[in-house]
Amino acid sequence: MANPMILLVEDNADDEALTLRALKKGNVKHRVQVVRDGVEALDFLFCTNAYADRDPRDLPQLILLDIKLPKMNGMEVLRRLRADARTQLLPVVLLTSSNEEQDLVEGYRSGANSYIRKPVDFDQFVEAIRQLGMYWLLLNASPPQ
């Protein structure tokens, strides 16, 4: 697609606003689609329910996935993405405030490409998002869709 997209899966409005602000401040120019729970994330990616009319070829270049989500947690979303040929190669970064080692291990076992803990300090968060954008959106060579 001509205008690449980031899918942000985040249920906390404050964290969503912070992430969007950090992306803008980090000079990331991609479209950002926000969904607020795990079920909505899968509906968006697989073009079902409210997203049935969405172009299924318009997949995100990167998914920023929170772990603790309503309806379906991020780990289950990740497992379902990895189980489907249409989405199994999409880069997924777990962006979370969790410091639990169990979440880190489960995230990688479930197929995460990266696990980033959200820094509490805004400037550190902006820098983390800038580096994330630089790597995943500019430097990383993604498989063809």
Beta strands, then each sheet from edge to edge (+ up, - down):
strand 1: 5-9
strand 2: 31-35
strand 3: 62-65
strand 4: 92-96
strand 5: 114-117
sheet 1: 2+ 1+ 3+ 4+ 5+
end
